[in-house]
Amino acid sequence: VLIEHAGPSALPVVHYDEAEGVRRAVAHLAELGHRRLVWLGPDQDGRRERADLFSAAVQAAGLAGETCFFTVPEPVHDRHAQIGAAAAALAARLARGR
């Protein structure tokens, strides 16, 4: 299965609506009673677009939200290093308080 593949393919291709997915996620969190949301994501091209979708969805839902980015460590495919960088960014954000 290919994800977001453009052009002909002999394999099945999955396309998704990222904006709708973010809106649904924010709506679900609001339904659970959450009123302050934080977007945690890598500071990379293309990823900031998701954060913009998050900000728009949070605003449309009348919630409070902010973004928190982390620098992706090298090598970029080291999942444990990425998790560590994300955890450190979130911990720093939480240490600052509201």
Salt bridges, closest charged atoms under 4 A:
GLU4 OE2 - HIS15 ND1 3.70
GLU18 OE2 - ARG50 NE 2.08
GLU20 OE1 - ARG23 NH2 2.89
GLU20 OE2 - ARG24 NE 3.02
ASP43 OD1 - ARG48 NE 2.80
GLU66 OE2 - ARG36 NH2 3.95
GLU66 OE1 - ARG93 NE 2.54
